[in-house]
Amino acid sequence: MTGQAEEKVVVVTGAASGIGRATAVLFAGEGARVVAADLDGAGGEETVRIIGSSGGTARFAQCDVTKRGDTEKLVEQAVSWFGGLHHAFNSAGIEGKLAKTAAYSEEDWQAVIDVNLTGTWLAMRAELNHMASNGGGSVVNVASVAGLVGSHGMPAYTASKHGVVGLTKAAALEYASANVRVNAVCPGIVATPMVDRMTANRSDLRDRLVAQEPVGRPAEPEEIAQCVLWLCSDRASYVTGHAMAVDGGFVAR
Ligand SMILES: NC(=O)c1ccc[n+]([C@@H]2O[C@H](COP(=O)([O-])OP(=O)(O)OC[C@H]3O[C@@H](n4cnc5c(N)ncnc54)[C@H](O)[C@@H]3O)[C@@H](O)[C@H]2O)c1
């Protein structure tokens, strides 16, 4: 049986950990050649090792998504290593400091906006330029349920993720005629190092976050990855500009 991403080349940012790693591993298992990009070299190389140990194909690309030169080089690497770029999954992100809006510093605000919003745009800019002039492709960005509704104590994160949803819709309209689909996934609580960091020494917070999930548990990163695979595939050929909640019912309440 052939995989759902056979012969495809996919770039994954934030591939050293969590949702990005799970998606890189899933795509490779479905036959894609994966460029695993991240700031974190050790984690990125570990993702490549995991993929290689199951017979998949991947290479690590050192990339800070806040740096234009890095995101442009990333697409060049995909093309020179694997001959093209068909799908991109932009998962690099940070949670930032937990504090209310009026208690946020400009530095803390800017750090989150730089990675989550500007970094997603810079990655998309390089990806879209290539895809639009090479017959098309599919981009999936990671927003969050915090890109669909408000959240407490994460003003920069919430603003950045609403921005990612808006950016996704704008690019979807602009590139539909170039055969490039652009969508976002909006996860609820996912069991990753990000949530571990946010709830370290605060089991009460973890319990409260999980209690907000109608299904009564956090998602596994693979459950987000499956939606990304579908959104990238031809099975989703008429889906663009969509911000898909993958949230155990969180925003349905
Ligand atoms: N875990 C959740 O509950 C959850 C929920 C909704 C949305 N998200 C979003 O999903 C994405 C992935 O989160 P995760 O939970 O897997 O987190 P994670 O911390 O496990 O992984 C994030 C990865 O992004 C990388 N990264 C950070 N800054 C970068 C930069 N400037 N350039 C390149 N790489 C960078 C990190 O090194 C890390 O490998 C994020 O955008 C996050 O906001 C997570």
The ligand as an SDF file (V2000), in Angstrom:
LIG
                    3D

 44 48  0  0  0  0  0  0  0  0999 V2000
    0.7740   22.0630   23.0870 N   0  0  0  0  0  0  0  0  0  0  0  0
   -0.4050   22.6730   23.0130 C   0  0  0  0  0  0  0  0  0  0  0  0
   -1.2760   22.4820   23.8530 O   0  0  0  0  0  0  0  0  0  0  0  0
   -0.6900   23.6030   21.8590 C   0  0  0  0  0  0  0  0  0  0  0  0
   -2.0150   24.0160   21.6730 C   0  0  0  0  0  0  0  0  0  0  0  0
   -2.3160   24.8730   20.6200 C   0  0  0  0  0  0  0  0  0  0  0  0
   -1.3230   25.2920   19.7640 C   0  0  0  0  0  0  0  0  0  0  0  0
   -0.0370   24.8810   19.9700 N   0  0  0  0  0  0  0  0  0  0  0  0
    0.9680   25.3710   19.0400 C   0  0  0  0  0  0  0  0  0  0  0  0
    1.5760   24.2730   18.3990 O   0  0  0  0  0  0  0  0  0  0  0  0
    2.9030   24.6320   18.0070 C   0  0  0  0  0  0  0  0  0  0  0  0
    3.8460   23.5730   18.5090 C   0  0  0  0  0  0  0  0  0  0  0  0
    3.7620   23.5470   19.9220 O   0  0  0  0  0  0  0  0  0  0  0  0
    4.2410   22.2960   20.7970 P   0  0  0  0  0  0  0  0  0  0  0  0
    3.2310   22.1110   21.8320 O   0  0  0  0  0  0  0  0  0  0  0  0
    4.6460   21.2090   19.8950 O   0  0  0  0  0  0  0  0  0  0  0  0
    5.5100   23.0020   21.4990 O   0  0  0  0  0  0  0  0  0  0  0  0
    6.9930   22.5100   21.7230 P   0  0  0  0  0  0  0  0  0  0  0  0
    7.6010   23.5050   22.6380 O   0  0  0  0  0  0  0  0  0  0  0  0
    7.0130   21.0790   22.0820 O   0  0  0  0  0  0  0  0  0  0  0  0
    7.6480   22.6540   20.2580 O   0  0  0  0  0  0  0  0  0  0  0  0
    7.8610   23.9210   19.6790 C   0  0  0  0  0  0  0  0  0  0  0  0
    9.0940   23.8470   18.8080 C   0  0  0  0  0  0  0  0  0  0  0  0
    9.2800   25.1210   18.1790 O   0  0  0  0  0  0  0  0  0  0  0  0
   10.6650   25.4070   18.1750 C   0  0  0  0  0  0  0  0  0  0  0  0
   10.9110   26.8490   18.0600 N   0  0  0  0  0  0  0  0  0  0  0  0
   10.6480   27.8140   18.9830 C   0  0  0  0  0  0  0  0  0  0  0  0
   11.0620   29.0080   18.5140 N   0  0  0  0  0  0  0  0  0  0  0  0
   11.5890   28.7910   17.2650 C   0  0  0  0  0  0  0  0  0  0  0  0
   12.1800   29.6210   16.2940 C   0  0  0  0  0  0  0  0  0  0  0  0
   12.3410   30.9420   16.4850 N   0  0  0  0  0  0  0  0  0  0  0  0
   12.5800   29.0590   15.1240 N   0  0  0  0  0  0  0  0  0  0  0  0
   12.4560   27.7330   14.9190 C   0  0  0  0  0  0  0  0  0  0  0  0
   11.9140   26.8730   15.8060 N   0  0  0  0  0  0  0  0  0  0  0  0
   11.4880   27.4210   16.9850 C   0  0  0  0  0  0  0  0  0  0  0  0
   11.1680   24.8570   19.5040 C   0  0  0  0  0  0  0  0  0  0  0  0
   12.5830   24.6880   19.5050 O   0  0  0  0  0  0  0  0  0  0  0  0
   10.3890   23.5560   19.5950 C   0  0  0  0  0  0  0  0  0  0  0  0
   11.0950   22.4970   19.0020 O   0  0  0  0  0  0  0  0  0  0  0  0
    3.1550   26.0140   18.5870 C   0  0  0  0  0  0  0  0  0  0  0  0
    2.9590   26.9780   17.5740 O   0  0  0  0  0  0  0  0  0  0  0  0
    2.1020   26.1440   19.6550 C   0  0  0  0  0  0  0  0  0  0  0  0
    1.7790   27.4760   19.9180 O   0  0  0  0  0  0  0  0  0  0  0  0
    0.2980   24.0500   20.9850 C   0  0  0  0  0  0  0  0  0  0  0  0
  1  2  1  0
  2  3  2  0
  2  4  1  0
  4  5  1  0
  4 44  2  0
  5  6  2  0
  6  7  1  0
  7  8  2  0
  8  9  1  0
  8 44  1  0
  9 10  1  0
  9 42  1  0
 10 11  1  0
 11 12  1  0
 11 40  1  0
 12 13  1  0
 13 14  1  0
 14 15  2  0
 14 16  1  0
 14 17  1  0
 17 18  1  0
 18 19  2  0
 18 20  1  0
 18 21  1  0
 21 22  1  0
 22 23  1  0
 23 24  1  0
 23 38  1  0
 24 25  1  0
 25 26  1  0
 25 36  1  0
 26 27  1  0
 26 35  1  0
 27 28  2  0
 28 29  1  0
 29 30  1  0
 29 35  2  0
 30 31  1  0
 30 32  2  0
 32 33  1  0
 33 34  2  0
 34 35  1  0
 36 37  1  0
 36 38  1  0
 38 39  1  0
 40 41  1  0
 40 42  1  0
 42 43  1  0
M  CHG  2   8   1  16  -1
M  END
$$$$
